[in-house]
């Protein structure tokens, strides 16, 4: 399961050195992709949710399992991808996309053919998706659904690792993610779905790396471990920059980015509570905004952002359920 935790730009810059390998797709299957529409500002009851830091919030859950939903990606048409099901016995992860006005009739199942579990993590502005699927042996494989074709991928660098996950996808068919090696350490990579080539993403001085978001310019955001702390990174034009949320003591994780120079994710404070963040212009006059879903104070994670500045993520409510949410700038 894709775990989350979390940014002030520190000004650290590194030169990126890449090696490239290739691998043939594992398998492919034809699927039907949902349509698109325009985002709504009201929840299903027709009431506006409380606003915070300039955003209006809307809870969006699939009724097939209202106790556990995570919204992970959103495109400019307002189509959202995610999954329901906690992954526990009787509640497998099941992927979906949902279009405005986000009623139950607007949910479309999206699962890798033959999978036991699927998480749909990213969606581009064409409607293609990426994520990962799990087989009966509990092995994770990344997938890209491109032009209505599902293709499974496993990095040739994985060796004996059992985890491959794709977490970000841009409009040019470039995906990013990570694999877990035999020693339990994560390694970030970039995948060109057109050529099947894998490129390692190795921020200098950082280990346990996850590449999580990519924009159309090829900039990559993610996170890893440096000096025993969880820090985030931005790779732009061959240079790495590291950043952490101001005064964050429990780690900063970047999960997504858009084409408007914004990065989103979550950070953990001194009390162990998680909060979402939006970082605008990270390398030039960086501006940070901390985001808390009004019904999930201390449990907010932001995973995706589109070019309109709409955010998607999840929080835990008072009943202990994990709920998906959409936050729209007012």
HELIX and SHEET records of a PDB file:
HELIX    1   1 UNK A   63  UNK A   65  5                                   3    
HELIX    2   2 UNK A  104  UNK A  106  5                                   3    
SHEET    1   A 5 UNK A   9  UNK A  15  0                                        
SHEET    2   A 5 UNK A 239  UNK A 243 -1                                        
SHEET    3   A 5 UNK A 229  UNK A 236 -1                                        
SHEET    4   A 5 UNK A 220  UNK A 226 -1                                        
SHEET    5   A 5 UNK A 207  UNK A 214 -1                                        
SHEET    1   B 5 UNK A  20  UNK A  22  0                                        
SHEET    2   B 5 UNK A 197  UNK A 201 -1                                        
SHEET    3   B 5 UNK A 186  UNK A 192 -1                                        
SHEET    4   B 5 UNK A 174  UNK A 180 -1                                        
SHEET    5   B 5 UNK A 163  UNK A 169 -1                                        
SHEET    1   C 5 UNK A  27  UNK A  30  0                                        
SHEET    2   C 5 UNK A 149  UNK A 153 -1                                        
SHEET    3   C 5 UNK A 140  UNK A 146 -1                                        
SHEET    4   C 5 UNK A 129  UNK A 134 -1                                        
SHEET    5   C 5 UNK A 117  UNK A 123 -1                                        
SHEET    1   D 5 UNK A  51  UNK A  52  0                                        
SHEET    2   D 5 UNK A  55  UNK A  59 -1                                        
SHEET    3   D 5 UNK A 322  UNK A 329 -1                                        
SHEET    4   D 5 UNK A 311  UNK A 316 -1                                        
SHEET    5   D 5 UNK A 301  UNK A 305 -1                                        
SHEET    1   E 4 UNK A  69  UNK A  74  0                                        
SHEET    2   E 4 UNK A  80  UNK A  84 -1                                        
SHEET    3   E 4 UNK A  94  UNK A  98 -1                                        
SHEET    4   E 4 UNK A 107  UNK A 109 -1                                        
SHEET    1   F 4 UNK A 252  UNK A 257  0                                        
SHEET    2   F 4 UNK A 262  UNK A 268 -1                                        
SHEET    3   F 4 UNK A 274  UNK A 280 -1                                        
SHEET    4   F 4 UNK A 287  UNK A 291 -1                                        
END                                                                             
